[in-house]
Amino acid sequence: MVLQVKRWLPDKDIIVVGDNSYASIEFLDKARKLATIIATMRMDTALYDFVLRGREGVVG
């Protein structure tokens, strides 16, 4: 939806206000390039980056 609104209004700054369901890392990562996101979070929330893939396991 954010992408569609940005296409309709390319010259405008988009501000999205949502509840804590909009505070997911996947959504924020994709939407931050298109709009400003305002969402509630718990005060004790700990945000982490995705775990990088390690090396393949060795058999034997």
C-alpha positions as CSV (number, residue, x, y, z in Angstrom):
1,M,0.0,0.0,0.0
2,V,2.8,2.4,0.8
3,L,4.4,1.8,-2.6
4,Q,1.1,2.4,-4.4
5,V,0.6,5.7,-2.5
6,K,4.1,6.8,-3.4
7,R,3.4,6.0,-7.0
8,W,0.3,8.2,-6.9
9,L,2.1,11.1,-5.1
10,P,5.8,10.9,-6.1
11,D,6.6,14.5,-5.1
12,K,5.0,14.3,-1.7
13,D,6.5,13.1,1.6
14,I,4.5,10.1,2.8
15,I,3.9,9.6,6.6
16,V,2.4,6.3,7.7
17,V,1.0,6.0,11.3
18,G,0.2,2.5,12.6
19,D,0.0,0.4,15.7
20,N,2.7,-2.1,16.8
21,S,1.9,-4.6,14.1
22,Y,3.6,-2.1,11.7
23,A,6.7,-2.2,13.8
24,S,8.0,-5.4,12.2
25,I,11.6,-5.3,10.9
26,E,10.6,-6.6,7.4
27,F,8.0,-3.9,6.9
28,L,10.2,-1.1,8.3
29,D,13.1,-2.2,6.1
30,K,11.1,-2.1,2.9
31,A,9.0,1.0,3.7
32,R,11.7,3.3,5.1
33,K,12.9,4.1,1.6
34,L,9.5,5.3,0.6
35,A,7.9,6.9,3.6
36,T,8.3,8.0,7.2
37,I,6.9,5.3,9.5
38,I,5.5,6.1,13.0
39,A,4.5,3.0,15.0
40,T,4.2,2.1,18.7
41,M,6.6,-0.3,20.3
42,R,7.1,-1.7,23.7
43,M,9.6,0.2,25.8
44,D,11.7,-3.0,26.4
45,T,11.8,-4.0,22.7
46,A,15.1,-5.3,21.5
47,L,15.7,-4.9,17.8
48,Y,18.4,-7.1,16.1
49,D,19.6,-7.4,12.5
50,F,19.0,-10.6,10.7
51,V,21.5,-13.4,11.4
52,L,24.0,-13.9,8.6
53,R,24.1,-17.3,7.1
54,G,27.1,-19.3,8.4
55,R,29.3,-21.7,6.5
56,E,28.0,-25.0,5.3
57,G,28.3,-27.9,7.7
58,V,31.1,-30.4,7.2
59,V,30.3,-34.1,7.1
60,G,32.7,-36.5,8.9
